[in-house]
Amino acid sequence: MLFVEGMRQLSPRELGLLGMEDVAYVKRVVVDGSDAFAVHAADGTQIAVMPNRDVAFAVVRQHDMEPVSVH
């Protein structure tokens, strides 16, 4: 219960930093009229853009992070 209470005390910046070294978010984007997949850090910073989802997930895993899809 203390953990949950502590989570409620986090600032938006602190919340964004959770998982910075462990999780990367992958979402579909359109670049120059073509579908691509952007990789974002836990704080929302775009890290890379890949041509397809499989490549994006592979790159994230190569960096010892867990990819998570964002819709």
C-alpha positions, 0 to 999 in steps of 0.5 A: 500500500505504501508503494501505491501512495508513493506513486501518487506523489510523483511529479509528471517529470518523475513519472516520465522517468520511470522505465527510462532504461528498461522500456521503449515505446513503439508507435506507427507514424507517417513520414513523407506519406509512408508508414513507419514506426517511431521508437520513444523513450519512457519520457516521450523523447523520440529516439529513432524511426524504423521502416517497420514494426519488426525492425523497431522491436528488434532494435529496442531489444538489441539495446536490452530494453523491452518494446511496448506498442502504443496505439 
